[in-house]
Amino acid sequence: MEFESAVRKYGAERHARGFSSWGQFVAMLFCQLGHAKSLREICGGLAASEGKLRHLGVATAPSRSTLAYANEHRPWQLYEAMFHQLLGKCQALVASRTGNTRKFRFKNKLVSLDATVIDLCASVFDWARFRQTKGAVKLHLLLDHDGYLPEYAVITEGKRHEVRVARQMRFTPGTMLVFDRGYADYDWFHRLGQQKVQFVTRLKDNADYGLIEERETPRRIGVMRDQVIFFYKLARQGKECFFRRV
């Protein structure tokens, strides 16, 4: 079994204390799916479902101290390996699909870029201080719409701006990239154009741009304007780069 192979590879059972790595994995999976917010909730919920646990190969629910010890001492590399194994299976499944049931299609790869803040306890995670009394990290995620699988993910401190992480990414030419106004950075837009990456975003209300061309709009599909524009900031830097505003 792939899980047991990874357990042996990283020596995860070295200090098992009667609580297997598989039991820990089931417990944390229950935590995620059940939205449990404490060890007490996890262990109490598992204790109330011991009959179902046996079907998963777990003899009994762990105590809070046992689960806490496992979470502190088990090697994280085990779960990193499991993630990549599962991701590989999902990617192979997506690649083997022949039909396309989506209502819309693009000739090129469509990916979405976004970030979300995950709250943490500031007294426990002092390195992740977000505000005066609040801790947080920020998850930056690039989502591939072929199968809705993550293509890139990185966790930073909560104060890290989204566009600082986005500037470090490289995309295949022809990619269609979608992101929100939090990534508004004209220099980055120019760089995406140089990389031949197409992107879609919302324009900020105070965007300083000039009109190049007013294009004819198709009828009866709700498009009010179709324009070719440039940004004055890029023009002042001598960068010739045009964008389409719809």
Order of alpha helices (4+ residues) and beta strands (2+ residues): alpha-alpha-alpha-alpha-alpha-alpha-beta-beta-beta-beta-alpha-beta-alpha-beta-beta-beta-alpha-beta
